[in-house]
Amino acid sequence: MKLFSELLESLIYTSSRNAKIKLLKNYFEKAADPDRGIALAALTGTLHLPNVTPAIIRKLMSERVDPVLFSWSYDFVGDLAETTALMWPSNVKSSAWPKLKDVYSTLMSVKKKEVPSLISSWLDAMDETGRWALLKLMGGGLRVGVSARLAKSSLAKFGDIEVAEVEEVWHALEVPFEELFSWLEGAIPRPSMDHRAVFRPLMLANPVLEKELLNIKPDDYALEWKWDGIRVQLAANGEERKLFSRTGDDISNSFPEIIEASKFNGVLDGELLVMKEKKVAPFNDLQQRLNRKKISDKLVLDFPCHVRLYDILFDGEEDLRTHSFRYRRLRLEQFFEEKKLQRMDLSELVDFKIHSNLSDLHTTCREYGLEGLMLKPWDSLYIAGRPKPGWFKWKRNPLIIDAVMMYAQRGHGRRSSFYSDFTFGVWWLHEQKTELVPVAKAYFGFTDEELKDLDKWVRDNTIKRFGPVRQVATGLVIELAFDSIHRSKRHKSGVAMRFPRVYRIRWDKPAEEADWLESLETFIE
């Protein structure tokens, strides 16, 4: 645990991406199996320890320190693991720290009633940094600025290979990843992907610049609509079928009807949508299906999902990624026709002649509920990441409204001491009374300096507290940018925004001049 706690402490105080990769690489070189695999699982969000809940930690603390003092401290710090690590009363100095592998194996096998005493004994033996690392390990969500992609990049550095190679074997391996590290160290051949449905790193698009638009020649590019769903990859090999998100997360269980329809051998790239009466439903409908652990028959019936296919990476065992997009599109059309795929269709290729025509098409995107345009060179190979030159995306312009800050809450990790998570509202005439109604939550879009100013404003203008949440005086107007807005029965306002973010802080604008709910409703598609 000591080496792991030192790693986490170093990561949280390191902002440079390259420096984080170096720290991880050094850890993988020093740590032994299975510790480094357990640490890797924790960093990438694939470690799941049963029977450890925040309620257990809070109960242990209530038995050790004054509950009111702990509550106040937790409210100030904003992080359960950090508060517990700092306040845990322990005078034990000579006890040996638990080993990472022992923590993992014990929690995977122990009975639930034995968990509190185990955690207490481990916390007693450690210092503040060790306790914090242990609690973060058990609770998940390390929040040390390491994404799954960055962790895989460090593995690639460790093994002196391309990160795409790591991603291609990732889903065929299990915690504690001993086979992975043996391969990276050259002790064994690359793990076999035969007869497995595994994720293949996606090719992504770059935002198009105005000067690049002027140089685009219609004969050199394929043009497609950018649909407002989520990017997915369908992989099927024998009896194994899987649906992956753009980051490689396995989301198969959430979309059983798509898995049932994937009766083929190969890897397809496309957009997951909800289709109703042969029309694409708003993104809000798709959100009803996302992140669901249990999917009922009614949910499938009410929000039927569909994949609009963009590309084909594998036809059976044949790798098509080294061929041009023109050739892959032809093969995709042939594949789709031969397999008679259900719950899928092909992305439309849009005809365009000149730059002005392209601009006109972009202007119509919002009118037709489209997210924008995709431009793909006919001769482009399928290369993981964002190669240049490569694909372009031209997203529709965001919508912007003036909203009033209503509530604020502290962030997590590096932002745990700042009020950085905000709730915004607009004016609403309700029962003959004018009041603010919440319409969006946003926690990014501002600079570090602006965050400090916002945090100070919240502290200076708090009028009520509700646990960790502060209600602020009506006074600060923020320009919110968002991609779209839809009807929602789950919200008091009756609307839900997609991708709201802070666009500009209007220190100069009085709250009375913020927008009304009726103004937002005119944006509904």
VEXTOR-246335 format. One record per residue (C-alpha): residue in three letters; x, y negated, z; chain. Coordinates in steps of 0.2 Angstrom, whole numbers, plus 5000, padded with zeros to 4 digits. Each point is the difference from the previous one (the first is absolute). Layout:
REM VEXTOR-246335
{r 'ALA' {X Y Z} 'A'}
...
REM end
This chain:
REM VEXTOR-246335
{r 'MET' {5000 5000 5000} 'A'}
{r 'LYS' {5014 4988 5003} 'A'}
{r 'LEU' {5006 5000 4982} 'A'}
{r 'PHE' {4982 4998 4994} 'A'}
{r 'SER' {4997 4985 5012} 'A'}
{r 'GLU' {5016 4992 4995} 'A'}
{r 'LEU' {4994 5001 4982} 'A'}
{r 'LEU' {4983 4993 5003} 'A'}
{r 'GLU' {5007 4985 5010} 'A'}
{r 'SER' {5013 4997 4986} 'A'}
{r 'LEU' {4986 5000 4987} 'A'}
{r 'ILE' {4988 4988 5009} 'A'}
{r 'TYR' {5014 4987 5001} 'A'}
{r 'THR' {5006 5003 4982} 'A'}
{r 'SER' {4991 4990 4986} 'A'}
{r 'SER' {5010 5005 4985} 'A'}
{r 'ARG' {4994 5014 4989} 'A'}
{r 'ASN' {5017 5006 4996} 'A'}
{r 'ALA' {5006 5000 5018} 'A'}
{r 'LYS' {4985 5010 5005} 'A'}
{r 'ILE' {5004 5013 4987} 'A'}
{r 'LYS' {5018 5001 5007} 'A'}
{r 'LEU' {4994 5002 5017} 'A'}
{r 'LEU' {4989 5014 4995} 'A'}
{r 'LYS' {5013 5009 4990} 'A'}
{r 'ASN' {5012 4999 5014} 'A'}
{r 'TYR' {4987 5007 5012} 'A'}
{r 'PHE' {4997 5015 4988} 'A'}
{r 'GLU' {5019 5003 4999} 'A'}
{r 'LYS' {5002 5000 5020} 'A'}
{r 'ALA' {4984 5009 5005} 'A'}
{r 'ALA' {4998 5018 5000} 'A'}
{r 'ASP' {4985 5011 4994} 'A'}
{r 'PRO' {4986 5000 5004} 'A'}
{r 'ASP' {5002 4983 5008} 'A'}
{r 'ARG' {5003 4990 4984} 'A'}
{r 'GLY' {4985 5008 4992} 'A'}
{r 'ILE' {4988 4996 5015} 'A'}
{r 'ALA' {5007 4982 4999} 'A'}
{r 'LEU' {4997 4999 4981} 'A'}
{r 'ALA' {4982 5006 5003} 'A'}
{r 'ALA' {4997 4987 5013} 'A'}
{r 'LEU' {5007 4986 4989} 'A'}
{r 'THR' {4989 5006 4985} 'A'}
{r 'GLY' {4984 5002 5009} 'A'}
{r 'THR' {5000 5019 4998} 'A'}
{r 'LEU' {5002 5005 5018} 'A'}
{r 'HIS' {4984 5005 5009} 'A'}
{r 'LEU' {5002 5004 5018} 'A'}
{r 'PRO' {4984 5007 5008} 'A'}
{r 'ASN' {4993 4996 5017} 'A'}
{r 'VAL' {5009 4983 5002} 'A'}
{r 'THR' {4988 4985 5000} 'A'}
{r 'PRO' {5001 4982 5006} 'A'}
{r 'ALA' {4988 5004 5013} 'A'}
{r 'ILE' {5012 5012 5009} 'A'}
{r 'ILE' {5013 4987 5000} 'A'}
{r 'ARG' {4989 4987 5007} 'A'}
{r 'LYS' {4994 5012 5014} 'A'}
{r 'LEU' {5018 5004 5004} 'A'}
{r 'MET' {5004 4981 5002} 'A'}
{r 'SER' {4984 4997 5011} 'A'}
{r 'GLU' {5007 5013 5012} 'A'}
{r 'ARG' {5017 4992 5001} 'A'}
{r 'VAL' {4997 4981 4999} 'A'}
{r 'ASP' {4987 4988 5004} 'A'}
{r 'PRO' {4986 5001 4986} 'A'}
{r 'VAL' {4997 4982 4999} 'A'}
{r 'LEU' {5018 4995 4999} 'A'}
{r 'PHE' {5002 5014 4986} 'A'}
{r 'SER' {4985 4993 4991} 'A'}
{r 'TRP' {5006 4982 5000} 'A'}
{r 'SER' {5018 5006 4995} 'A'}
{r 'TYR' {4993 5011 4986} 'A'}
{r 'ASP' {4989 4985 4994} 'A'}
{r 'PHE' {5016 4989 4999} 'A'}
{r 'VAL' {5012 5013 4992} 'A'}
{r 'GLY' {4987 5007 4988} 'A'}
{r 'ASP' {5008 5017 4999} 'A'}
{r 'LEU' {4995 5015 5011} 'A'}
{r 'ALA' {5017 5009 4998} 'A'}
{r 'GLU' {5010 4984 5003} 'A'}
{r 'THR' {4990 4995 5016} 'A'}
{r 'THR' {5001 5018 5007} 'A'}
{r 'ALA' {5019 5001 4997} 'A'}
{r 'LEU' {5003 4984 5009} 'A'}
{r 'MET' {4989 5002 5014} 'A'}
{r 'TRP' {5002 5019 5004} 'A'}
{r 'PRO' {5007 5001 5018} 'A'}
{r 'SER' {5014 5013 5000} 'A'}
{r 'ASN' {5015 5001 5012} 'A'}
{r 'VAL' {5007 5016 4992} 'A'}
{r 'LYS' {5017 4997 4993} 'A'}
{r 'SER' {5008 5017 4999} 'A'}
{r 'SER' {4987 5010 4991} 'A'}
{r 'ALA' {5005 5006 4982} 'A'}
{r 'TRP' {4989 4992 4986} 'A'}
{r 'PRO' {4989 5013 4991} 'A'}
{r 'LYS' {5006 5005 4983} 'A'}
{r 'LEU' {4990 4995 4985} 'A'}
{r 'LYS' {4997 5018 4994} 'A'}
{r 'ASP' {4994 5005 5017} 'A'}
{r 'VAL' {4988 4986 5001} 'A'}
{r 'TYR' {4993 5005 4983} 'A'}
{r 'SER' {4999 5019 5003} 'A'}
{r 'THR' {4993 4997 5018} 'A'}
{r 'LEU' {4986 4989 4994} 'A'}
{r 'MET' {4996 5011 4986} 'A'}
{r 'SER' {4997 5015 5012} 'A'}
{r 'VAL' {4995 4993 5017} 'A'}
{r 'LYS' {4983 5000 5007} 'A'}
{r 'LYS' {4991 4983 5000} 'A'}
{r 'LYS' {4998 5000 5019} 'A'}
{r 'GLU' {5019 5001 5002} 'A'}
{r 'VAL' {5004 4986 4989} 'A'}
{r 'PRO' {4999 4985 5013} 'A'}
{r 'SER' {5012 5008 5012} 'A'}
{r 'LEU' {5012 5004 4986} 'A'}
{r 'ILE' {5000 4982 4993} 'A'}
{r 'SER' {5003 4994 5018} 'A'}
{r 'SER' {5015 5010 5003} 'A'}
{r 'TRP' {5007 4995 4983} 'A'}
{r 'LEU' {4997 4981 5003} 'A'}
{r 'ASP' {5008 5002 5018} 'A'}
{r 'ALA' {5016 5006 4992} 'A'}
{r 'MET' {5002 4986 4987} 'A'}
{r 'ASP' {5004 4982 5000} 'A'}
{r 'GLU' {4989 4987 4992} 'A'}
{r 'THR' {5006 5002 4982} 'A'}
{r 'GLY' {4999 5019 5001} 'A'}
{r 'ARG' {4982 4999 5008} 'A'}
{r 'TRP' {4995 4988 4985} 'A'}
{r 'ALA' {5007 5012 4987} 'A'}
{r 'LEU' {4991 5015 5008} 'A'}
{r 'LEU' {4984 4991 5001} 'A'}
{r 'LYS' {5001 4994 4982} 'A'}
{r 'LEU' {5004 5018 4995} 'A'}
{r 'MET' {4985 5007 5009} 'A'}
{r 'GLY' {4988 4986 4994} 'A'}
{r 'GLY' {5005 4999 4982} 'A'}
{r 'GLY' {5001 4983 4991} 'A'}
{r 'LEU' {5018 4996 5004} 'A'}
{r 'ARG' {4999 4983 4992} 'A'}
{r 'VAL' {5019 4998 4998} 'A'}
{r 'GLY' {5000 4994 4982} 'A'}
{r 'VAL' {5002 5016 4992} 'A'}
{r 'SER' {4988 5006 4986} 'A'}
{r 'ALA' {4999 5018 4994} 'A'}
{r 'ARG' {5008 4993 4984} 'A'}
{r 'LEU' {5015 4992 5009} 'A'}
{r 'ALA' {5003 5017 5010} 'A'}
{r 'LYS' {5000 5009 4984} 'A'}
{r 'SER' {5012 4988 4993} 'A'}
{r 'SER' {5012 5003 5015} 'A'}
{r 'LEU' {4998 5019 4997} 'A'}
{r 'ALA' {5005 4997 4981} 'A'}
{r 'LYS' {5016 4990 5007} 'A'}
{r 'PHE' {5004 5014 5012} 'A'}
{r 'GLY' {4999 5013 4986} 'A'}
{r 'ASP' {5007 4989 4986} 'A'}
{r 'ILE' {4985 5003 4989} 'A'}
{r 'GLU' {4986 4990 4992} 'A'}
{r 'VAL' {4986 4996 5012} 'A'}
{r 'ALA' {4988 5007 4987} 'A'}
{r 'GLU' {5007 5017 5003} 'A'}
{r 'VAL' {4996 4999 5018} 'A'}
{r 'GLU' {4982 4995 4997} 'A'}
{r 'GLU' {4998 5014 4988} 'A'}
{r 'VAL' {5004 5013 5013} 'A'}
{r 'TRP' {4992 4991 5015} 'A'}
{r 'HIS' {4983 5007 5000} 'A'}
{r 'ALA' {5006 5018 4998} 'A'}
{r 'LEU' {5010 4998 5017} 'A'}
{r 'GLU' {4994 5001 5018} 'A'}
{r 'VAL' {5006 4993 5017} 'A'}
{r 'PRO' {5014 5001 5006} 'A'}
{r 'PHE' {5007 4999 4982} 'A'}
{r 'GLU' {5014 5012 5002} 'A'}
{r 'GLU' {5000 5006 4982} 'A'}
{r 'LEU' {5000 4982 4994} 'A'}
{r 'PHE' {5016 4995 5010} 'A'}
{r 'SER' {5008 5017 4995} 'A'}
{r 'TRP' {4997 4995 4982} 'A'}
{r 'LEU' {5006 4982 5002} 'A'}
{r 'GLU' {5016 5007 5008} 'A'}
{r 'GLY' {5003 5012 4985} 'A'}
{r 'ALA' {4998 5016 5011} 'A'}
{r 'ILE' {4985 5006 4990} 'A'}
{r 'PRO' {4993 4997 4982} 'A'}
{r 'ARG' {4986 4988 4998} 'A'}
{r 'PRO' {4983 5006 5008} 'A'}
{r 'SER' {4990 5009 4987} 'A'}
{r 'MET' {4985 4990 4993} 'A'}
{r 'ASP' {4993 5015 4990} 'A'}
{r 'HIS' {4982 5003 5002} 'A'}
{r 'ARG' {4998 4985 5011} 'A'}
{r 'ALA' {4989 4985 4997} 'A'}
{r 'VAL' {5012 4986 5005} 'A'}
{r 'PHE' {5001 4981 4999} 'A'}
{r 'ARG' {5010 4992 4986} 'A'}
{r 'PRO' {5006 4982 5003} 'A'}
{r 'LEU' {4989 4988 4991} 'A'}
{r 'MET' {5005 4988 4987} 'A'}
{r 'LEU' {4994 4982 5006} 'A'}
{r 'ALA' {4997 4984 4990} 'A'}
{r 'ASN' {5008 4983 5003} 'A'}
{r 'PRO' {4990 4984 5000} 'A'}
{r 'VAL' {5001 4992 4983} 'A'}
{r 'LEU' {5007 4982 4999} 'A'}
{r 'GLU' {4993 4987 4988} 'A'}
{r 'LYS' {5016 5000 4990} 'A'}
{r 'GLU' {4999 5019 4998} 'A'}
{r 'LEU' {4982 4998 4994} 'A'}
{r 'LEU' {5005 4989 4986} 'A'}
{r 'ASN' {5013 5013 4994} 'A'}
{r 'ILE' {4988 5015 5000} 'A'}
{r 'LYS' {4996 5007 4983} 'A'}
{r 'PRO' {4983 5009 4998} 'A'}
{r 'ASP' {5008 5014 4989} 'A'}
{r 'ASP' {5013 5004 5014} 'A'}
{r 'TYR' {4988 5001 5014} 'A'}
{r 'ALA' {4985 5011 5006} 'A'}
{r 'LEU' {4987 4989 5009} 'A'}
{r 'GLU' {4989 5008 5014} 'A'}
{r 'TRP' {4988 4993 5012} 'A'}
{r 'LYS' {5006 5000 5018} 'A'}
{r 'TRP' {4986 5008 5010} 'A'}
{r 'ASP' {4996 4995 5018} 'A'}
{r 'GLY' {5003 5017 5009} 'A'}
{r 'ILE' {5015 5009 5007} 'A'}
{r 'ARG' {5014 5007 4990} 'A'}
{r 'VAL' {5001 5019 5002} 'A'}
{r 'GLN' {5009 5015 4993} 'A'}
{r 'LEU' {4992 5017 4997} 'A'}
{r 'ALA' {5012 5015 5001} 'A'}
{r 'ALA' {4994 5018 4997} 'A'}
{r 'ASN' {5010 5015 4999} 'A'}
{r 'GLY' {4992 5017 5001} 'A'}
{r 'GLU' {4988 5001 5015} 'A'}
{r 'GLU' {5008 4985 5008} 'A'}
{r 'ARG' {4992 4983 4996} 'A'}
{r 'LYS' {5003 4983 5008} 'A'}
{r 'LEU' {4996 4982 4999} 'A'}
{r 'PHE' {5013 4987 5005} 'A'}
{r 'SER' {4999 4982 5003} 'A'}
{r 'ARG' {5013 4988 4992} 'A'}
{r 'THR' {5011 5002 5015} 'A'}
{r 'GLY' {5000 5019 4999} 'A'}
{r 'ASP' {4987 5003 5014} 'A'}
{r 'ASP' {4990 5015 4998} 'A'}
{r 'ILE' {4982 4995 5000} 'A'}
{r 'SER' {4992 5016 4993} 'A'}
{r 'ASN' {4989 5003 5015} 'A'}
{r 'SER' {4991 4983 4997} 'A'}
{r 'PHE' {4995 5004 4982} 'A'}
{r 'PRO' {4995 5018 4999} 'A'}
{r 'GLU' {4990 4998 4984} 'A'}
{r 'ILE' {5016 4994 4991} 'A'}
{r 'ILE' {5010 5014 5006} 'A'}
{r 'GLU' {4986 5012 4994} 'A'}
{r 'ALA' {5000 4992 4983} 'A'}
{r 'SER' {5019 5002 4998} 'A'}
{r 'LYS' {5000 5016 4991} 'A'}
{r 'PHE' {5016 4998 4991} 'A'}
{r 'ASN' {5019 5002 5001} 'A'}
{r 'GLY' {5009 4984 4999} 'A'}
{r 'VAL' {5002 4982 5008} 'A'}
{r 'LEU' {4989 4986 4995} 'A'}
{r 'ASP' {5001 4981 5004} 'A'}
{r 'GLY' {4984 4990 5002} 'A'}
{r 'GLU' {4988 4989 5010} 'A'}
{r 'LEU' {4988 5006 5013} 'A'}
{r 'LEU' {4983 4992 4999} 'A'}
{r 'VAL' {4982 5002 5006} 'A'}
{r 'MET' {4989 5002 4985} 'A'}
{r 'LYS' {4981 4997 5000} 'A'}
{r 'GLU' {4989 5002 4985} 'A'}
{r 'LYS' {5016 5001 4989} 'A'}
{r 'LYS' {5005 4983 5006} 'A'}
{r 'VAL' {5015 4996 5012} 'A'}
{r 'ALA' {4993 4995 5017} 'A'}
{r 'PRO' {5008 4986 5010} 'A'}
{r 'PHE' {5016 5004 5010} 'A'}
{r 'ASN' {4990 4998 5016} 'A'}
{r 'ASP' {4991 5017 4995} 'A'}
{r 'LEU' {5017 5008 4999} 'A'}
{r 'GLN' {5004 4994 5017} 'A'}
{r 'GLN' {4986 5011 5007} 'A'}
{r 'ARG' {5010 5015 4995} 'A'}
{r 'LEU' {5018 4994 5005} 'A'}
{r 'ASN' {5009 5006 5016} 'A'}
{r 'ARG' {4986 5013 5004} 'A'}
{r 'LYS' {5005 5016 5009} 'A'}
{r 'LYS' {4983 5008 4997} 'A'}
{r 'ILE' {4990 4998 4984} 'A'}
{r 'SER' {4982 5004 5001} 'A'}
{r 'ASP' {4989 5006 4985} 'A'}
{r 'LYS' {4990 4984 5001} 'A'}
{r 'LEU' {5016 4989 4999} 'A'}
{r 'VAL' {5005 5009 4984} 'A'}
{r 'LEU' {4983 4998 4993} 'A'}
{r 'ASP' {4998 4981 5005} 'A'}
{r 'PHE' {5018 4996 4994} 'A'}
{r 'PRO' {5005 5012 4986} 'A'}
{r 'CYS' {5018 4998 4996} 'A'}
{r 'HIS' {5008 5001 4983} 'A'}
{r 'VAL' {5018 4998 4993} 'A'}
{r 'ARG' {5003 4989 4985} 'A'}
{r 'LEU' {5016 5008 4992} 'A'}
{r 'TYR' {5014 4989 4994} 'A'}
{r 'ASP' {5015 5012 4997} 'A'}
{r 'ILE' {5006 5018 5000} 'A'}
{r 'LEU' {5016 5004 5009} 'A'}
{r 'PHE' {5000 5019 4998} 'A'}
{r 'ASP' {4990 5012 4988} 'A'}
{r 'GLY' {5002 5016 5009} 'A'}
{r 'GLU' {5019 5002 5004} 'A'}
{r 'GLU' {5004 4988 4985} 'A'}
{r 'ASP' {5007 4984 5007} 'A'}
{r 'LEU' {4994 4986 4989} 'A'}
{r 'ARG' {5008 4985 5009} 'A'}
{r 'THR' {5015 4998 4988} 'A'}
{r 'HIS' {4988 4998 4985} 'A'}
{r 'SER' {4993 4983 4995} 'A'}
{r 'PHE' {4983 4993 5006} 'A'}
{r 'ARG' {4993 5002 4982} 'A'}
{r 'TYR' {5004 5019 5000} 'A'}
{r 'ARG' {4994 5002 5018} 'A'}
{r 'ARG' {4984 4992 4996} 'A'}
{r 'LEU' {4997 5011 4985} 'A'}
{r 'ARG' {5004 5015 5011} 'A'}
{r 'LEU' {4988 4994 5014} 'A'}
{r 'GLU' {4986 4998 4987} 'A'}
{r 'GLN' {5003 5018 4994} 'A'}
{r 'PHE' {5001 5007 5018} 'A'}
{r 'PHE' {4984 4991 5005} 'A'}
{r 'GLU' {4991 5007 4985} 'A'}
{r 'GLU' {5007 5018 5002} 'A'}
{r 'LYS' {4996 5001 5019} 'A'}
{r 'LYS' {4983 4992 5000} 'A'}
{r 'LEU' {5004 4991 5016} 'A'}
{r 'GLN' {4985 4996 5011} 'A'}
{r 'ARG' {4999 4984 5011} 'A'}
{r 'MET' {5014 4992 4989} 'A'}
{r 'ASP' {5001 4990 4984} 'A'}
{r 'LEU' {5014 4991 4990} 'A'}
{r 'SER' {5005 4982 5003} 'A'}
{r 'GLU' {4994 4989 4985} 'A'}
{r 'LEU' {5013 4993 4989} 'A'}
{r 'VAL' {4995 4982 4996} 'A'}
{r 'ASP' {5004 4992 4984} 'A'}
{r 'PHE' {5008 4983 5000} 'A'}
{r 'LYS' {5008 4990 4985} 'A'}
{r 'ILE' {5008 4984 5007} 'A'}
{r 'HIS' {5005 4992 5016} 'A'}
{r 'SER' {4984 4989 5000} 'A'}
{r 'ASN' {4990 5015 4999} 'A'}
{r 'LEU' {5009 5008 5015} 'A'}
{r 'SER' {4997 4984 5010} 'A'}
{r 'ASP' {4981 5001 4996} 'A'}
{r 'LEU' {4999 5018 5005} 'A'}
{r 'HIS' {5009 4996 5017} 'A'}
{r 'THR' {4987 4986 5003} 'A'}
{r 'THR' {4986 5012 4998} 'A'}
{r 'CYS' {5007 5013 5013} 'A'}
{r 'ARG' {4991 4992 5015} 'A'}
{r 'GLU' {4983 4999 4990} 'A'}
{r 'TYR' {5001 5019 4997} 'A'}
{r 'GLY' {5006 5005 5018} 'A'}
{r 'LEU' {5018 5004 4993} 'A'}
{r 'GLU' {5016 4998 5010} 'A'}
{r 'GLY' {5010 4994 4985} 'A'}
{r 'LEU' {5009 5006 4985} 'A'}
{r 'MET' {5014 5013 4998} 'A'}
{r 'LEU' {5013 4999 4986} 'A'}
{r 'LYS' {5011 5015 4996} 'A'}
{r 'PRO' {5013 5001 4987} 'A'}
{r 'TRP' {4996 5014 4988} 'A'}
{r 'ASP' {5018 5006 5001} 'A'}
{r 'SER' {5001 5000 5019} 'A'}
{r 'LEU' {5006 5015 5009} 'A'}
{r 'TYR' {4992 5005 5017} 'A'}
{r 'ILE' {5013 4994 5012} 'A'}
{r 'ALA' {4997 5000 5019} 'A'}
{r 'GLY' {4999 4983 5008} 'A'}
{r 'ARG' {4999 4983 4991} 'A'}
{r 'PRO' {5013 5002 4986} 'A'}
{r 'LYS' {5003 4984 4989} 'A'}
{r 'PRO' {4995 4999 4987} 'A'}
{r 'GLY' {4985 5010 5004} 'A'}
{r 'TRP' {4982 4999 5003} 'A'}
{r 'PHE' {4992 4983 5003} 'A'}
{r 'LYS' {4984 4996 5011} 'A'}
{r 'TRP' {4991 4984 4998} 'A'}
{r 'LYS' {4988 4998 5014} 'A'}
{r 'ARG' {4985 4989 5000} 'A'}
{r 'ASN' {5002 4984 5010} 'A'}
{r 'PRO' {4995 5001 5018} 'A'}
{r 'LEU' {4984 4991 5008} 'A'}
{r 'ILE' {5003 4987 5013} 'A'}
{r 'ILE' {4989 4993 5014} 'A'}
{r 'ASP' {5002 4989 5015} 'A'}
{r 'ALA' {4997 5009 5016} 'A'}
{r 'VAL' {5002 4996 5019} 'A'}
{r 'MET' {5011 5010 5012} 'A'}
{r 'MET' {4989 5008 5013} 'A'}
{r 'TYR' {5010 5013 5009} 'A'}
{r 'ALA' {5018 5005 5002} 'A'}
{r 'GLN' {5009 5016 5006} 'A'}
{r 'ARG' {5019 5004 5002} 'A'}
{r 'GLY' {5008 5010 4987} 'A'}
{r 'HIS' {5011 5016 5002} 'A'}
{r 'GLY' {5018 5004 4999} 'A'}
{r 'ARG' {5010 4984 4996} 'A'}
{r 'ARG' {4984 4990 5001} 'A'}
{r 'SER' {4995 5006 5017} 'A'}
{r 'SER' {5003 4984 5009} 'A'}
{r 'PHE' {4991 4989 4987} 'A'}
{r 'TYR' {4982 4998 4996} 'A'}
{r 'SER' {5000 5005 4982} 'A'}
{r 'ASP' {4984 5010 4997} 'A'}
{r 'PHE' {4986 4988 4996} 'A'}
{r 'THR' {4981 5000 4998} 'A'}
{r 'PHE' {4993 4987 4989} 'A'}
{r 'GLY' {4982 4994 4997} 'A'}
{r 'VAL' {4989 4989 4990} 'A'}
{r 'TRP' {4985 4989 5004} 'A'}
{r 'TRP' {4983 5009 5000} 'A'}
{r 'LEU' {4982 4993 5003} 'A'}
{r 'HIS' {4993 5013 5012} 'A'}
{r 'GLU' {4983 4998 5008} 'A'}
{r 'GLN' {5000 4981 4998} 'A'}
{r 'LYS' {5018 4999 5008} 'A'}
{r 'THR' {5016 4997 4991} 'A'}
{r 'GLU' {5014 5011 5006} 'A'}
{r 'LEU' {5016 5009 4994} 'A'}
{r 'VAL' {4998 5018 4994} 'A'}
{r 'PRO' {5016 5011 4998} 'A'}
{r 'VAL' {5004 5005 4982} 'A'}
{r 'ALA' {5018 5006 5000} 'A'}
{r 'LYS' {5015 5006 5010} 'A'}
{r 'ALA' {5017 4995 4993} 'A'}
{r 'TYR' {5018 5002 5007} 'A'}
{r 'PHE' {5011 4996 4986} 'A'}
{r 'GLY' {5003 4986 4987} 'A'}
{r 'PHE' {5010 4988 5011} 'A'}
{r 'THR' {5018 4997 5003} 'A'}
{r 'ASP' {5009 5003 5016} 'A'}
{r 'GLU' {5000 4982 5004} 'A'}
{r 'GLU' {4982 4998 4996} 'A'}
{r 'LEU' {4997 5015 5012} 'A'}
{r 'LYS' {5008 4991 5014} 'A'}
{r 'ASP' {4989 4985 4997} 'A'}
{r 'LEU' {4984 5011 4999} 'A'}
{r 'ASP' {5005 5009 5016} 'A'}
{r 'LYS' {5003 4983 5009} 'A'}
{r 'TRP' {4983 4994 4994} 'A'}
{r 'VAL' {4991 5015 5007} 'A'}
{r 'ARG' {5008 4999 5017} 'A'}
{r 'ASP' {4996 4981 5001} 'A'}
{r 'ASN' {4982 5002 4994} 'A'}
{r 'THR' {4994 5016 5009} 'A'}
{r 'ILE' {4983 4998 5007} 'A'}
{r 'LYS' {4996 5018 5005} 'A'}
{r 'ARG' {5008 5017 5002} 'A'}
{r 'PHE' {4993 5017 4996} 'A'}
{r 'GLY' {5014 5012 5006} 'A'}
{r 'PRO' {5014 4998 4987} 'A'}
{r 'VAL' {4989 4989 4989} 'A'}
{r 'ARG' {5000 4981 5001} 'A'}
{r 'GLN' {4985 4989 4994} 'A'}
{r 'VAL' {5007 4983 4994} 'A'}
{r 'ALA' {4992 4983 4999} 'A'}
{r 'THR' {4991 4996 4983} 'A'}
{r 'GLY' {5013 4990 4992} 'A'}
{r 'LEU' {5013 5009 4988} 'A'}
{r 'VAL' {4995 5002 4982} 'A'}
{r 'ILE' {5009 5013 4990} 'A'}
{r 'GLU' {4999 5003 4981} 'A'}
{r 'LEU' {4997 5018 4998} 'A'}
{r 'ALA' {5004 5009 4983} 'A'}
{r 'PHE' {4992 5017 4996} 'A'}
{r 'ASP' {4997 5011 4986} 'A'}
{r 'SER' {4982 5003 5000} 'A'}
{r 'ILE' {4985 5000 5012} 'A'}
{r 'HIS' {4985 5013 5002} 'A'}
{r 'ARG' {4984 5002 5009} 'A'}
{r 'SER' {5003 5010 5017} 'A'}
{r 'LYS' {4988 5006 5013} 'A'}
{r 'ARG' {5014 5003 5012} 'A'}
{r 'HIS' {5003 4981 5003} 'A'}
{r 'LYS' {4990 4987 5008} 'A'}
{r 'SER' {5003 4988 4985} 'A'}
{r 'GLY' {4994 5013 4988} 'A'}
{r 'VAL' {5015 4999 4989} 'A'}
{r 'ALA' {5018 5008 5000} 'A'}
{r 'MET' {5015 4993 4992} 'A'}
{r 'ARG' {5014 5010 4991} 'A'}
{r 'PHE' {5018 4996 5004} 'A'}
{r 'PRO' {4997 4984 5009} 'A'}
{r 'ARG' {5016 4990 5004} 'A'}
{r 'VAL' {5005 4983 5006} 'A'}
{r 'TYR' {5003 4989 4985} 'A'}
{r 'ARG' {5003 4983 5008} 'A'}
{r 'ILE' {4998 4992 5017} 'A'}
{r 'ARG' {4989 4984 4999} 'A'}
{r 'TRP' {5006 4990 5016} 'A'}
{r 'ASP' {4992 4985 4991} 'A'}
{r 'LYS' {4983 5007 4997} 'A'}
{r 'PRO' {4986 4998 5013} 'A'}
{r 'ALA' {4991 5016 5005} 'A'}
{r 'GLU' {4983 4993 4994} 'A'}
{r 'GLU' {5006 5000 4982} 'A'}
{r 'ALA' {5003 5019 5000} 'A'}
{r 'ASP' {4990 5010 4988} 'A'}
{r 'TRP' {4982 5008 5003} 'A'}
{r 'LEU' {4995 5018 4999} 'A'}
{r 'GLU' {4989 4995 4985} 'A'}
{r 'SER' {5016 4995 4991} 'A'}
{r 'LEU' {5008 5017 5003} 'A'}
{r 'GLU' {4984 5009 4994} 'A'}
{r 'THR' {5002 4992 4983} 'A'}
{r 'PHE' {5016 5009 4998} 'A'}
{r 'ILE' {4992 5017 5002} 'A'}
{r 'GLU' {5003 5011 4984} 'A'}
REM end
